[in-house]
Amino acid sequence: MTINDVSEDRLAIFIDHENVAIGARDIGYRFEVAPLVEALAERGRLIVRRAYADWNLFKEDRRNLVDANIELIEIPQRGDSVRKNAADIQMAVDAMELAFTRDFVSTFVIVSGDSDFTPLVSKLRELNKRVIGVGLKGSTSAMLPPACDEFIFYDRLDGAPLREGASSAGPSRAKKKAAKKAKSGGSSTPAPAKAAPVPEEAVDEQAPGSGSTQKQDLRKLERLITRTLTGLQSAEAGGVQASNLKRALLRKDSTFSELDYGFRGFRELLRHLAEHGVVTLTEGSAPGDPEVDLVAGTKSEDAGFQLLRETVKELMVELGGDPPLSGLKDQLRKRQPDFSEKDLGYGGFLQFCKAAVARDFLEMDWEDEDGEYYLYVDEEEPAAT
């Protein structure tokens, strides 16, 4: 079997060098292609490598690109013309030509943060090509990452080099506090500001309780994965493979990377979630690609249903009737401040209540006149166990 018989993605990389070189410089980095090539090697076989620029303006960058076998495409800038778009147009034309003439190229890597490449990305995807975008966190247009199948921020890559004298760390916490104190006139207690009302869905996205920002980010990640897994299970028959789950996460957020949460790989992240009772992993049909499932009938899920049941019973006494669905979630949070149905894999509170009804914890009726669901506990029926 030859290497060409092996099923693997074949990648073509197109680099808008001026864009990424200047973007890297502005945030204290130096653009070198080696860390990017290493990251792309994990995604497939890199068979086309091209970088576009007026190389007279970037003489010091030529060596590291040549060492990485990047073909340098010269785009001279005329003194009597506008510099903008010369390299961009040539790069887009070459990418489209390759898409039509090289069917075996399955993935295009567009290295630029310029929104001008959004139409190119859209056209490549129409041609059934996978597109990976690469840019700098601070200088990438907000339009570009959502257009791609995956987006990599160069400054998050292992080995991305800093410029001499630059630091990757932002202002220290002490400096930030000092600046805030000085701005408030030296007072240690800043004047209270009016808080804008926070929508319920926004509250759901906030990790409850104290704890570090990293811990809160992990809670949000758990919710994202359980919601995504629930959606995949509702749309597909059979188990959900880990690779399909990862692709779905990237479709939701092309910048998603488990590295940002402290995990070296997606399977390591899934093992962490399995150890903490969020998901279960079983051997899948493909080696190394386990099936992922939600943990059914967990104590936490039953506790959530029981909390709902007891809250409804108390409200039936307080109100002298059946409580409506609207406002009920707030009542649960008065009794358990960190409650969120999303921690249990449910996409919304109504879905959670319907699940409780299906498991015989309570009953729920729709009233056409009020346009509202009402919940109640049938005392003749014991709570499900």
Number of C-alpha atoms within 10 A of each C-alpha: 5 5 7 7 7 8 8 12 16 18 24 23 23 24 24 21 22 18 20 24 19 15 22 25 15 13 18 17 22 21 25 21 18 15 16 19 14 13 13 17 13 9 13 16 15 19 10 17 18 19 21 22 22 18 19 12 11 12 9 9 16 15 12 14 18 12 10 13 12 19 14 18 16 13 17 15 17 9 7 6 8 9 13 9 10 17 23 19 13 13 24 18 13 12 21 16 11 16 21 11 9 10 11 11 20 18 24 24 25 26 25 26 26 19 15 16 21 20 13 19 26 15 13 20 17 10 13 11 18 19 24 24 28 27 26 26 17 13 17 19 16 12 14 23 24 17 22 26 22 23 24 24 19 23 23 13 14 12 13 18 17 17 15 9 6 13 12 12 6 8 10 9 9 9 11 12 13 14 12 15 15 12 11 13 10 12 11 12 9 12 8 6 6 6 6 6 6 8 8 10 9 8 11 18 17 13 20 15 9 8 9 9 10 12 13 17 16 16 16 19 17 20 24 19 23 23 20 20 26 17 15 18 16 10 9 9 8 10 16 19 22 21 16 15 18 19 15 18 19 18 16 15 16 21 20 17 21 16 14 12 14 12 14 12 11 16 18 13 16 22 15 14 18 17 12 10 14 22 21 18 20 12 12 15 11 9 7 12 17 20 20 23 20 20 17 14 9 13 10 12 18 18 11 20 24 18 18 21 23 16 20 24 20 12 18 16 11 11 9 9 13 19 22 19 18 13 9 18 17 13 15 20 13 12 11 12 12 14 18 23 20 20 23 22 26 20 18 14 16 15 13 21 22 15 15 23 19 12 15 18 25 27 18 18 13 13 11 8 6 9 8 13 16 19 25 21 21 13 9 6 11 11 17 14 9
